[in-house]
Amino acid sequence: MRKFCERMAGLTERITAAARTAGLLRPEVRADDLTALMGAAAWTRETAGDDQSDRLIRFTLDGFRPPAT
């Protein structure tokens, strides 16, 4: 399990760095922020359903984006 978590952490770091480089992510957002919020969305899907989880993901993605210029 530890190897899987380490692999996922590395992938999330790469995705976060690529999104930041592309200007799609606020500079202060860290990979572990993304991991925590996606875990919350997965838990929400299991406990409150798809609609609530989808709303959480949309809010999260909106908040991670840099402000429009």
PDB file of N, CA, C, O and CB in Angstrom:
ATOM      1  N   MET A   1       0.830  -1.199   0.000  1.00  0.00           N
ATOM      2  CA  MET A   1       0.000   0.000   0.000  1.00  0.00           C
ATOM      3  C   MET A   1       0.872   1.259   0.000  1.00  0.00           C
ATOM      4  O   MET A   1       0.543   2.249  -0.655  1.00  0.00           O
ATOM      5  CB  MET A   1      -0.943   0.000   1.218  1.00  0.00           C
ATOM      6  N   ARG A   2       1.970   1.215   0.729  1.00  0.00           N
ATOM      7  CA  ARG A   2       2.842   2.389   0.806  1.00  0.00           C
ATOM      8  C   ARG A   2       3.406   2.750  -0.566  1.00  0.00           C
ATOM      9  O   ARG A   2       3.486   3.926  -0.919  1.00  0.00           O
ATOM     10  CB  ARG A   2       3.986   2.140   1.794  1.00  0.00           C
ATOM     11  N   LYS A   3       3.804   1.719  -1.350  1.00  0.00           N
ATOM     12  CA  LYS A   3       4.341   1.984  -2.682  1.00  0.00           C
ATOM     13  C   LYS A   3       3.288   2.643  -3.568  1.00  0.00           C
ATOM     14  O   LYS A   3       3.596   3.548  -4.343  1.00  0.00           O
ATOM     15  CB  LYS A   3       4.839   0.684  -3.328  1.00  0.00           C
ATOM     16  N   PHE A   4       2.054   2.186  -3.449  1.00  0.00           N
ATOM     17  CA  PHE A   4       0.962   2.774  -4.232  1.00  0.00           C
ATOM     18  C   PHE A   4       0.774   4.238  -3.846  1.00  0.00           C
ATOM     19  O   PHE A   4       0.634   5.092  -4.721  1.00  0.00           O
ATOM     20  CB  PHE A   4      -0.356   1.987  -4.017  1.00  0.00           C
ATOM     21  N   CYS A   5       0.770   4.533  -2.570  1.00  0.00           N
ATOM     22  CA  CYS A   5       0.607   5.918  -2.101  1.00  0.00           C
ATOM     23  C   CYS A   5       1.754   6.794  -2.587  1.00  0.00           C
ATOM     24  O   CYS A   5       1.535   7.930  -3.009  1.00  0.00           O
ATOM     25  CB  CYS A   5       0.527   5.964  -0.562  1.00  0.00           C
ATOM     26  N   GLU A   6       2.975   6.273  -2.529  1.00  0.00           N
ATOM     27  CA  GLU A   6       4.125   7.038  -3.010  1.00  0.00           C
ATOM     28  C   GLU A   6       4.017   7.287  -4.511  1.00  0.00           C
ATOM     29  O   GLU A   6       4.341   8.375  -4.987  1.00  0.00           O
ATOM     30  CB  GLU A   6       5.435   6.301  -2.686  1.00  0.00           C
ATOM     31  N   ARG A   7       3.567   6.289  -5.249  1.00  0.00           N
ATOM     32  CA  ARG A   7       3.402   6.460  -6.698  1.00  0.00           C
ATOM     33  C   ARG A   7       2.333   7.507  -6.993  1.00  0.00           C
ATOM     34  O   ARG A   7       2.531   8.370  -7.848  1.00  0.00           O
ATOM     35  CB  ARG A   7       3.033   5.116  -7.368  1.00  0.00           C
ATOM     36  N   MET A   8       1.218   7.439  -6.303  1.00  0.00           N
ATOM     37  CA  MET A   8       0.148   8.413  -6.507  1.00  0.00           C
ATOM     38  C   MET A   8       0.606   9.818  -6.131  1.00  0.00           C
ATOM     39  O   MET A   8       0.256  10.784  -6.809  1.00  0.00           O
ATOM     40  CB  MET A   8      -1.088   8.026  -5.690  1.00  0.00           C
ATOM     41  N   ALA A   9       1.374   9.939  -5.075  1.00  0.00           N
ATOM     42  CA  ALA A   9       1.886  11.256  -4.668  1.00  0.00           C
ATOM     43  C   ALA A   9       2.788  11.823  -5.761  1.00  0.00           C
ATOM     44  O   ALA A   9       2.709  13.012  -6.070  1.00  0.00           O
ATOM     45  CB  ALA A   9       2.663  11.157  -3.322  1.00  0.00           C
ATOM     46  N   GLY A  10       3.636  10.993  -6.345  1.00  0.00           N
ATOM     47  CA  GLY A  10       4.501  11.439  -7.424  1.00  0.00           C
ATOM     48  C   GLY A  10       3.717  11.872  -8.652  1.00  0.00           C
ATOM     49  O   GLY A  10       4.032  12.889  -9.270  1.00  0.00           O
ATOM     50  N   LEU A  11       2.701  11.105  -9.001  1.00  0.00           N
ATOM     51  CA  LEU A  11       1.854  11.469 -10.143  1.00  0.00           C
ATOM     52  C   LEU A  11       1.122  12.784  -9.892  1.00  0.00           C
ATOM     53  O   LEU A  11       1.024  13.629 -10.782  1.00  0.00           O
ATOM     54  CB  LEU A  11       0.841  10.353 -10.435  1.00  0.00           C
ATOM     55  N   THR A  12       0.613  12.947  -8.684  1.00  0.00           N
ATOM     56  CA  THR A  12      -0.099  14.176  -8.353  1.00  0.00           C
ATOM     57  C   THR A  12       0.844  15.375  -8.394  1.00  0.00           C
ATOM     58  O   THR A  12       0.449  16.458  -8.827  1.00  0.00           O
ATOM     59  CB  THR A  12      -0.753  14.059  -6.969  1.00  0.00           C
ATOM     60  N   GLU A  13       2.060  15.196  -7.957  1.00  0.00           N
ATOM     61  CA  GLU A  13       3.065  16.273  -8.039  1.00  0.00           C
ATOM     62  C   GLU A  13       3.295  16.668  -9.494  1.00  0.00           C
ATOM     63  O   GLU A  13       3.354  17.854  -9.816  1.00  0.00           O
ATOM     64  CB  GLU A  13       4.407  15.829  -7.385  1.00  0.00           C
ATOM     65  N   ARG A  14       3.424  15.685 -10.363  1.00  0.00           N
ATOM     66  CA  ARG A  14       3.667  15.975 -11.784  1.00  0.00           C
ATOM     67  C   ARG A  14       2.464  16.665 -12.419  1.00  0.00           C
ATOM     68  O   ARG A  14       2.625  17.614 -13.186  1.00  0.00           O
ATOM     69  CB  ARG A  14       3.992  14.681 -12.548  1.00  0.00           C
ATOM     70  N   ILE A  15       1.273  16.195 -12.106  1.00  0.00           N
ATOM     71  CA  ILE A  15       0.057  16.815 -12.650  1.00  0.00           C
ATOM     72  C   ILE A  15      -0.064  18.255 -12.159  1.00  0.00           C
ATOM     73  O   ILE A  15      -0.385  19.155 -12.934  1.00  0.00           O
ATOM     74  CB  ILE A  15      -1.203  16.002 -12.247  1.00  0.00           C
ATOM     75  N   THR A  16       0.192  18.465 -10.887  1.00  0.00           N
ATOM     76  CA  THR A  16       0.115  19.806 -10.305  1.00  0.00           C
ATOM     77  C   THR A  16       1.138  20.737 -10.956  1.00  0.00           C
ATOM     78  O   THR A  16       0.819  21.878 -11.288  1.00  0.00           O
ATOM     79  CB  THR A  16       0.343  19.746  -8.781  1.00  0.00           C
ATOM     80  N   ALA A  17       2.346  20.258 -11.135  1.00  0.00           N
ATOM     81  CA  ALA A  17       3.397  21.080 -11.755  1.00  0.00           C
ATOM     82  C   ALA A  17       3.031  21.420 -13.199  1.00  0.00           C
ATOM     83  O   ALA A  17       3.219  22.556 -13.633  1.00  0.00           O
ATOM     84  CB  ALA A  17       4.760  20.347 -11.711  1.00  0.00           C
ATOM     85  N   ALA A  18       2.516  20.455 -13.935  1.00  0.00           N
ATOM     86  CA  ALA A  18       2.133  20.700 -15.330  1.00  0.00           C
ATOM     87  C   ALA A  18       0.988  21.701 -15.417  1.00  0.00           C
ATOM     88  O   ALA A  18       0.998  22.579 -16.280  1.00  0.00           O
ATOM     89  CB  ALA A  18       1.733  19.387 -16.016  1.00  0.00           C
ATOM     90  N   ALA A  19       0.010  21.578 -14.539  1.00  0.00           N
ATOM     91  CA  ALA A  19      -1.119  22.517 -14.532  1.00  0.00           C
ATOM     92  C   ALA A  19      -0.657  23.920 -14.173  1.00  0.00           C
ATOM     93  O   ALA A  19      -1.116  24.900 -14.759  1.00  0.00           O
ATOM     94  CB  ALA A  19      -2.202  22.053 -13.546  1.00  0.00           C
ATOM     95  N   ARG A  20       0.249  24.015 -13.212  1.00  0.00           N
ATOM     96  CA  ARG A  20       0.774  25.333 -12.822  1.00  0.00           C
ATOM     97  C   ARG A  20       1.556  25.953 -13.980  1.00  0.00           C
ATOM     98  O   ARG A  20       1.399  27.140 -14.264  1.00  0.00           O
ATOM     99  CB  ARG A  20       1.680  25.214 -11.564  1.00  0.00           C
ATOM    100  N   THR A  21       2.388  25.168 -14.646  1.00  0.00           N
ATOM    101  CA  THR A  21       3.163  25.657 -15.784  1.00  0.00           C
ATOM    102  C   THR A  21       2.255  26.134 -16.913  1.00  0.00           C
ATOM    103  O   THR A  21       2.568  27.112 -17.592  1.00  0.00           O
ATOM    104  CB  THR A  21       4.099  24.564 -16.295  1.00  0.00           C
ATOM    105  N   ALA A  22       1.141  25.453 -17.112  1.00  0.00           N
ATOM    106  CA  ALA A  22       0.189  25.815 -18.163  1.00  0.00           C
ATOM    107  C   ALA A  22      -0.686  27.002 -17.777  1.00  0.00           C
ATOM    108  O   ALA A  22      -1.504  27.458 -18.575  1.00  0.00           O
ATOM    109  CB  ALA A  22      -0.687  24.629 -18.494  1.00  0.00           C
ATOM    110  N   GLY A  23      -0.512  27.504 -16.548  1.00  0.00           N
ATOM    111  CA  GLY A  23      -1.304  28.640 -16.089  1.00  0.00           C
ATOM    112  C   GLY A  23      -2.715  28.270 -15.674  1.00  0.00           C
ATOM    113  O   GLY A  23      -3.596  29.128 -15.627  1.00  0.00           O
ATOM    114  N   LEU A  24      -2.936  26.991 -15.372  1.00  0.00           N
ATOM    115  CA  LEU A  24      -4.267  26.506 -15.018  1.00  0.00           C
ATOM    116  C   LEU A  24      -4.466  26.319 -13.520  1.00  0.00           C
ATOM    117  O   LEU A  24      -5.528  25.881 -13.078  1.00  0.00           O
ATOM    118  CB  LEU A  24      -4.530  25.211 -15.717  1.00  0.00           C
ATOM    119  N   LEU A  25      -3.447  26.650 -12.747  1.00  0.00           N
ATOM    120  CA  LEU A  25      -3.487  26.388 -11.310  1.00  0.00           C
ATOM    121  C   LEU A  25      -2.885  27.564 -10.564  1.00  0.00           C
ATOM    122  O   LEU A  25      -1.839  28.089 -10.943  1.00  0.00           O
ATOM    123  CB  LEU A  25      -2.736  25.083 -10.962  1.00  0.00           C
ATOM    124  N   ARG A  26      -3.559  27.967  -9.502  1.00  0.00           N
ATOM    125  CA  ARG A  26      -3.024  29.049  -8.672  1.00  0.00           C
ATOM    126  C   ARG A  26      -1.674  28.636  -8.106  1.00  0.00           C
ATOM    127  O   ARG A  26      -1.471  27.460  -7.802  1.00  0.00           O
ATOM    128  CB  ARG A  26      -4.006  29.409  -7.527  1.00  0.00           C
ATOM    129  N   PRO A  27      -0.746  29.576  -7.956  1.00  0.00           N
ATOM    130  CA  PRO A  27       0.609  29.230  -7.510  1.00  0.00           C
ATOM    131  C   PRO A  27       0.651  28.600  -6.122  1.00  0.00           C
ATOM    132  O   PRO A  27       1.524  27.775  -5.852  1.00  0.00           O
ATOM    133  CB  PRO A  27       1.473  30.459  -7.518  1.00  0.00           C
ATOM    134  N   GLU A  28      -0.255  28.964  -5.255  1.00  0.00           N
ATOM    135  CA  GLU A  28      -0.184  28.457  -3.877  1.00  0.00           C
ATOM    136  C   GLU A  28      -0.794  27.070  -3.684  1.00  0.00           C
ATOM    137  O   GLU A  28      -0.678  26.496  -2.602  1.00  0.00           O
ATOM    138  CB  GLU A  28      -0.871  29.416  -2.960  1.00  0.00           C
ATOM    139  N   VAL A  29      -1.444  26.520  -4.718  1.00  0.00           N
ATOM    140  CA  VAL A  29      -2.041  25.185  -4.609  1.00  0.00           C
ATOM    141  C   VAL A  29      -0.933  24.142  -4.662  1.00  0.00           C
ATOM    142  O   VAL A  29      -0.084  24.153  -5.553  1.00  0.00           O
ATOM    143  CB  VAL A  29      -3.088  24.938  -5.742  1.00  0.00           C
ATOM    144  N   ARG A  30      -0.965  23.237  -3.682  1.00  0.00           N
ATOM    145  CA  ARG A  30       0.036  22.174  -3.604  1.00  0.00           C
ATOM    146  C   ARG A  30      -0.595  20.837  -3.987  1.00  0.00           C
ATOM    147  O   ARG A  30      -1.816  20.683  -3.963  1.00  0.00           O
ATOM    148  CB  ARG A  30       0.648  22.098  -2.181  1.00  0.00           C
ATOM    149  N   ALA A  31       0.238  19.897  -4.333  1.00  0.00           N
ATOM    150  CA  ALA A  31      -0.234  18.562  -4.709  1.00  0.00           C
ATOM    151  C   ALA A  31      -1.026  17.919  -3.573  1.00  0.00           C
ATOM    152  O   ALA A  31      -2.037  17.261  -3.817  1.00  0.00           O
ATOM    153  CB  ALA A  31       0.951  17.666  -5.099  1.00  0.00           C
ATOM    154  N   ASP A  32      -0.575  18.104  -2.342  1.00  0.00           N
ATOM    155  CA  ASP A  32      -1.305  17.483  -1.234  1.00  0.00           C
ATOM    156  C   ASP A  32      -2.676  18.125  -1.022  1.00  0.00           C
ATOM    157  O   ASP A  32      -3.571  17.486  -0.470  1.00  0.00           O
ATOM    158  CB  ASP A  32      -0.487  17.579   0.048  1.00  0.00           C
ATOM    159  N   ASP A  33      -2.855  19.374  -1.450  1.00  0.00           N
ATOM    160  CA  ASP A  33      -4.188  19.987  -1.417  1.00  0.00           C
ATOM    161  C   ASP A  33      -5.120  19.231  -2.364  1.00  0.00           C
ATOM    162  O   ASP A  33      -6.251  18.888  -2.019  1.00  0.00           O
ATOM    163  CB  ASP A  33      -4.118  21.498  -1.805  1.00  0.00           C
ATOM    164  N   LEU A  34      -4.610  18.987  -3.560  1.00  0.00           N
ATOM    165  CA  LEU A  34      -5.401  18.265  -4.558  1.00  0.00           C
ATOM    166  C   LEU A  34      -5.748  16.861  -4.063  1.00  0.00           C
ATOM    167  O   LEU A  34      -6.884  16.408  -4.204  1.00  0.00           O
ATOM    168  CB  LEU A  34      -4.639  18.183  -5.894  1.00  0.00           C
ATOM    169  N   THR A  35      -4.773  16.189  -3.492  1.00  0.00           N
ATOM    170  CA  THR A  35      -4.998  14.836  -2.979  1.00  0.00           C
ATOM    171  C   THR A  35      -6.076  14.824  -1.890  1.00  0.00           C
ATOM    172  O   THR A  35      -6.971  13.979  -1.908  1.00  0.00           O
ATOM    173  CB  THR A  35      -3.687  14.253  -2.428  1.00  0.00           C
ATOM    174  N   ALA A  36      -5.989  15.750  -0.956  1.00  0.00           N
ATOM    175  CA  ALA A  36      -6.962  15.803   0.143  1.00  0.00           C
ATOM    176  C   ALA A  36      -8.368  16.099  -0.368  1.00  0.00           C
ATOM    177  O   ALA A  36      -9.335  15.477   0.071  1.00  0.00           O
ATOM    178  CB  ALA A  36      -6.549  16.863   1.167  1.00  0.00           C
ATOM    179  N   LEU A  37      -8.480  17.041  -1.287  1.00  0.00           N
ATOM    180  CA  LEU A  37      -9.809  17.398  -1.775  1.00  0.00           C
ATOM    181  C   LEU A  37     -10.412  16.318  -2.661  1.00  0.00           C
ATOM    182  O   LEU A  37     -11.625  16.109  -2.629  1.00  0.00           O
ATOM    183  CB  LEU A  37      -9.746  18.698  -2.534  1.00  0.00           C
ATOM    184  N   MET A  38      -9.609  15.639  -3.437  1.00  0.00           N
ATOM    185  CA  MET A  38     -10.138  14.543  -4.250  1.00  0.00           C
ATOM    186  C   MET A  38     -10.548  13.361  -3.352  1.00  0.00           C
ATOM    187  O   MET A  38     -11.509  12.653  -3.653  1.00  0.00           O
ATOM    188  CB  MET A  38      -9.083  14.089  -5.300  1.00  0.00           C
ATOM    189  N   GLY A  39      -9.822  13.158  -2.264  1.00  0.00           N
ATOM    190  CA  GLY A  39     -10.244  12.137  -1.305  1.00  0.00           C
ATOM    191  C   GLY A  39     -11.580  12.487  -0.686  1.00  0.00           C
ATOM    192  O   GLY A  39     -12.427  11.619  -0.481  1.00  0.00           O
ATOM    193  N   ALA A  40     -11.765  13.765  -0.388  1.00  0.00           N
ATOM    194  CA  ALA A  40     -13.055  14.213   0.156  1.00  0.00           C
ATOM    195  C   ALA A  40     -14.177  14.021  -0.858  1.00  0.00           C
ATOM    196  O   ALA A  40     -15.291  13.639  -0.499  1.00  0.00           O
ATOM    197  CB  ALA A  40     -12.976  15.690   0.577  1.00  0.00           C
ATOM    198  N   ALA A  41     -13.875  14.288  -2.125  1.00  0.00           N
ATOM    199  CA  ALA A  41     -14.892  14.103  -3.168  1.00  0.00           C
ATOM    200  C   ALA A  41     -15.255  12.627  -3.308  1.00  0.00           C
ATOM    201  O   ALA A  41     -16.427  12.292  -3.482  1.00  0.00           O
ATOM    202  CB  ALA A  41     -14.391  14.658  -4.520  1.00  0.00           C
ATOM    203  N   ALA A  42     -14.267  11.752  -3.233  1.00  0.00           N
ATOM    204  CA  ALA A  42     -14.542  10.318  -3.324  1.00  0.00           C
ATOM    205  C   ALA A  42     -15.388   9.858  -2.140  1.00  0.00           C
ATOM    206  O   ALA A  42     -16.334   9.090  -2.310  1.00  0.00           O
ATOM    207  CB  ALA A  42     -13.228   9.518  -3.382  1.00  0.00           C
ATOM    208  N   TRP A  43     -15.048  10.326  -0.948  1.00  0.00           N
ATOM    209  CA  TRP A  43     -15.830   9.972   0.234  1.00  0.00           C
ATOM    210  C   TRP A  43     -17.258  10.498   0.100  1.00  0.00           C
ATOM    211  O   TRP A  43     -18.216   9.805   0.442  1.00  0.00           O
ATOM    212  CB  TRP A  43     -15.169  10.530   1.512  1.00  0.00           C
ATOM    213  N   THR A  44     -17.394  11.735  -0.403  1.00  0.00           N
ATOM    214  CA  THR A  44     -18.718  12.329  -0.575  1.00  0.00           C
ATOM    215  C   THR A  44     -19.546  11.532  -1.566  1.00  0.00           C
ATOM    216  O   THR A  44     -20.744  11.341  -1.358  1.00  0.00           O
ATOM    217  CB  THR A  44     -18.600  13.778  -1.038  1.00  0.00           C
ATOM    218  N   ARG A  45     -18.925  11.062  -2.643  1.00  0.00           N
ATOM    219  CA  ARG A  45     -19.642  10.249  -3.636  1.00  0.00           C
ATOM    220  C   ARG A  45     -20.217   9.000  -2.970  1.00  0.00           C
ATOM    221  O   ARG A  45     -21.351   8.605  -3.241  1.00  0.00           O
ATOM    222  CB  ARG A  45     -18.701   9.852  -4.811  1.00  0.00           C
ATOM    223  N   GLU A  46     -19.428   8.391  -2.103  1.00  0.00           N
ATOM    224  CA  GLU A  46     -19.882   7.175  -1.422  1.00  0.00           C
ATOM    225  C   GLU A  46     -20.989   7.450  -0.409  1.00  0.00           C
ATOM    226  O   GLU A  46     -21.883   6.624  -0.232  1.00  0.00           O
ATOM    227  CB  GLU A  46     -18.714   6.507  -0.726  1.00  0.00           C
ATOM    228  N   THR A  47     -20.937   8.593   0.250  1.00  0.00           N
ATOM    229  CA  THR A  47     -21.877   8.841   1.345  1.00  0.00           C
ATOM    230  C   THR A  47     -23.058   9.731   0.973  1.00  0.00           C
ATOM    231  O   THR A  47     -24.145   9.574   1.529  1.00  0.00           O
ATOM    232  CB  THR A  47     -21.150   9.458   2.486  1.00  0.00           C
ATOM    233  N   ALA A  48     -22.861  10.673   0.033  1.00  0.00           N
ATOM    234  CA  ALA A  48     -23.930  11.627  -0.284  1.00  0.00           C
ATOM    235  C   ALA A  48     -24.383  11.549  -1.741  1.00  0.00           C
ATOM    236  O   ALA A  48     -25.380  12.169  -2.112  1.00  0.00           O
ATOM    237  CB  ALA A  48     -23.468  13.035   0.023  1.00  0.00           C
ATOM    238  N   GLY A  49     -23.668  10.798  -2.563  1.00  0.00           N
ATOM    239  CA  GLY A  49     -24.096  10.608  -3.932  1.00  0.00           C
ATOM    240  C   GLY A  49     -23.336  11.424  -4.956  1.00  0.00           C
ATOM    241  O   GLY A  49     -22.535  12.301  -4.634  1.00  0.00           O
ATOM    242  N   ASP A  50     -23.626  11.091  -6.210  1.00  0.00           N
ATOM    243  CA  ASP A  50     -22.920  11.686  -7.335  1.00  0.00           C
ATOM    244  C   ASP A  50     -23.110  13.194  -7.441  1.00  0.00           C
ATOM    245  O   ASP A  50     -22.143  13.916  -7.684  1.00  0.00           O
ATOM    246  CB  ASP A  50     -23.368  11.040  -8.604  1.00  0.00           C
ATOM    247  N   ASP A  51     -24.330  13.682  -7.264  1.00  0.00           N
ATOM    248  CA  ASP A  51     -24.590  15.113  -7.431  1.00  0.00           C
ATOM    249  C   ASP A  51     -23.754  15.953  -6.470  1.00  0.00           C
ATOM    250  O   ASP A  51     -23.137  16.936  -6.879  1.00  0.00           O
ATOM    251  CB  ASP A  51     -26.073  15.407  -7.220  1.00  0.00           C
ATOM    252  N   GLN A  52     -23.733  15.574  -5.212  1.00  0.00           N
ATOM    253  CA  GLN A  52     -22.960  16.326  -4.214  1.00  0.00           C
ATOM    254  C   GLN A  52     -21.470  16.245  -4.509  1.00  0.00           C
ATOM    255  O   GLN A  52     -20.753  17.238  -4.387  1.00  0.00           O
ATOM    256  CB  GLN A  52     -23.244  15.798  -2.798  1.00  0.00           C
ATOM    257  N   SER A  53     -21.006  15.068  -4.895  1.00  0.00           N
ATOM    258  CA  SER A  53     -19.593  14.911  -5.214  1.00  0.00           C
ATOM    259  C   SER A  53     -19.209  15.752  -6.423  1.00  0.00           C
ATOM    260  O   SER A  53     -18.161  16.398  -6.417  1.00  0.00           O
ATOM    261  CB  SER A  53     -19.265  13.442  -5.470  1.00  0.00           C
ATOM    262  N   ASP A  54     -20.034  15.753  -7.449  1.00  0.00           N
ATOM    263  CA  ASP A  54     -19.760  16.560  -8.634  1.00  0.00           C
ATOM    264  C   ASP A  54     -19.705  18.048  -8.294  1.00  0.00           C
ATOM    265  O   ASP A  54     -18.866  18.775  -8.827  1.00  0.00           O
ATOM    266  CB  ASP A  54     -20.824  16.306  -9.703  1.00  0.00           C
ATOM    267  N   ARG A  55     -20.591  18.503  -7.411  1.00  0.00           N
ATOM    268  CA  ARG A  55     -20.571  19.905  -6.979  1.00  0.00           C
ATOM    269  C   ARG A  55     -19.262  20.216  -6.261  1.00  0.00           C
ATOM    270  O   ARG A  55     -18.649  21.255  -6.508  1.00  0.00           O
ATOM    271  CB  ARG A  55     -21.776  20.211  -6.056  1.00  0.00           C
ATOM    272  N   LEU A  56     -18.836  19.329  -5.381  1.00  0.00           N
ATOM    273  CA  LEU A  56     -17.588  19.535  -4.645  1.00  0.00           C
ATOM    274  C   LEU A  56     -16.402  19.624  -5.604  1.00  0.00           C
ATOM    275  O   LEU A  56     -15.533  20.482  -5.448  1.00  0.00           O
ATOM    276  CB  LEU A  56     -17.367  18.397  -3.632  1.00  0.00           C
ATOM    277  N   ILE A  57     -16.372  18.741  -6.588  1.00  0.00           N
ATOM    278  CA  ILE A  57     -15.281  18.763  -7.564  1.00  0.00           C
ATOM    279  C   ILE A  57     -15.307  20.070  -8.358  1.00  0.00           C
ATOM    280  O   ILE A  57     -14.255  20.674  -8.567  1.00  0.00           O
ATOM    281  CB  ILE A  57     -15.380  17.551  -8.520  1.00  0.00           C
ATOM    282  N   ARG A  58     -16.480  20.519  -8.805  1.00  0.00           N
ATOM    283  CA  ARG A  58     -16.570  21.784  -9.552  1.00  0.00           C
ATOM    284  C   ARG A  58     -16.087  22.958  -8.710  1.00  0.00           C
ATOM    285  O   ARG A  58     -15.325  23.796  -9.191  1.00  0.00           O
ATOM    286  CB  ARG A  58     -18.013  22.034 -10.014  1.00  0.00           C
ATOM    287  N   PHE A  59     -16.525  23.022  -7.457  1.00  0.00           N
ATOM    288  CA  PHE A  59     -16.096  24.110  -6.574  1.00  0.00           C
ATOM    289  C   PHE A  59     -14.580  24.069  -6.367  1.00  0.00           C
ATOM    290  O   PHE A  59     -13.913  25.103  -6.365  1.00  0.00           O
ATOM    291  CB  PHE A  59     -16.824  24.024  -5.214  1.00  0.00           C
ATOM    292  N   THR A  60     -14.058  22.869  -6.194  1.00  0.00           N
ATOM    293  CA  THR A  60     -12.626  22.705  -5.987  1.00  0.00           C
ATOM    294  C   THR A  60     -11.851  23.189  -7.199  1.00  0.00           C
ATOM    295  O   THR A  60     -10.902  23.962  -7.068  1.00  0.00           O
ATOM    296  CB  THR A  60     -12.290  21.245  -5.693  1.00  0.00           C
ATOM    297  N   LEU A  61     -12.253  22.736  -8.374  1.00  0.00           N
ATOM    298  CA  LEU A  61     -11.545  23.139  -9.588  1.00  0.00           C
ATOM    299  C   LEU A  61     -11.643  24.641  -9.809  1.00  0.00           C
ATOM    300  O   LEU A  61     -10.663  25.270 -10.208  1.00  0.00           O
ATOM    301  CB  LEU A  61     -12.102  22.396 -10.801  1.00  0.00           C
ATOM    302  N   ASP A  62     -12.800  25.223  -9.558  1.00  0.00           N
ATOM    303  CA  ASP A  62     -12.946  26.678  -9.698  1.00  0.00           C
ATOM    304  C   ASP A  62     -12.013  27.420  -8.742  1.00  0.00           C
ATOM    305  O   ASP A  62     -11.399  28.420  -9.115  1.00  0.00           O
ATOM    306  CB  ASP A  62     -14.404  27.100  -9.441  1.00  0.00           C
ATOM    307  N   GLY A  63     -11.913  26.930  -7.523  1.00  0.00           N
ATOM    308  CA  GLY A  63     -11.066  27.586  -6.530  1.00  0.00           C
ATOM    309  C   GLY A  63      -9.584  27.437  -6.799  1.00  0.00           C
ATOM    310  O   GLY A  63      -8.796  28.287  -6.386  1.00  0.00           O
ATOM    311  N   PHE A  64      -9.187  26.371  -7.483  1.00  0.00           N
ATOM    312  CA  PHE A  64      -7.785  26.134  -7.789  1.00  0.00           C
ATOM    313  C   PHE A  64      -7.301  26.982  -8.963  1.00  0.00           C
ATOM    314  O   PHE A  64      -6.105  27.241  -9.095  1.00  0.00           O
ATOM    315  CB  PHE A  64      -7.564  24.667  -8.086  1.00  0.00           C
ATOM    316  N   ARG A  65      -8.230  27.412  -9.814  1.00  0.00           N
ATOM    317  CA  ARG A  65      -7.832  28.174 -10.995  1.00  0.00           C
ATOM    318  C   ARG A  65      -7.379  29.574 -10.602  1.00  0.00           C
ATOM    319  O   ARG A  65      -7.885  30.157  -9.644  1.00  0.00           O
ATOM    320  CB  ARG A  65      -8.988  28.253 -12.001  1.00  0.00           C
ATOM    321  N   PRO A  66      -6.429  30.099 -11.346  1.00  0.00           N
ATOM    322  CA  PRO A  66      -6.026  31.489 -11.074  1.00  0.00           C
ATOM    323  C   PRO A  66      -7.154  32.444 -11.458  1.00  0.00           C
ATOM    324  O   PRO A  66      -7.970  32.122 -12.322  1.00  0.00           O
ATOM    325  CB  PRO A  66      -4.725  31.850 -11.850  1.00  0.00           C
ATOM    326  N   PRO A  67      -7.205  33.601 -10.830  1.00  0.00           N
ATOM    327  CA  PRO A  67      -8.241  34.587 -11.180  1.00  0.00           C
ATOM    328  C   PRO A  67      -8.135  34.995 -12.650  1.00  0.00           C
ATOM    329  O   PRO A  67      -7.040  35.074 -13.208  1.00  0.00           O
ATOM    330  CB  PRO A  67      -8.125  35.834 -10.277  1.00  0.00           C
ATOM    331  N   ALA A  68      -9.269  35.249 -13.253  1.00  0.00           N
ATOM    332  CA  ALA A  68      -9.282  35.705 -14.645  1.00  0.00           C
ATOM    333  C   ALA A  68      -8.645  37.085 -14.732  1.00  0.00           C
ATOM    334  O   ALA A  68      -8.823  37.919 -13.844  1.00  0.00           O
ATOM    335  CB  ALA A  68     -10.729  35.734 -15.209  1.00  0.00           C
ATOM    336  N   THR A  69      -7.913  37.314 -15.795  1.00  0.00           N
ATOM    337  CA  THR A  69      -7.266  38.622 -15.946  1.00  0.00           C
ATOM    338  C   THR A  69      -7.950  39.445 -17.005  1.00  0.00           C
ATOM    339  O   THR A  69      -7.542  40.576 -17.269  1.00  0.00           O
ATOM    340  CB  THR A  69      -5.792  38.460 -16.291  1.00  0.00           C
TER     341      THR A  69
END
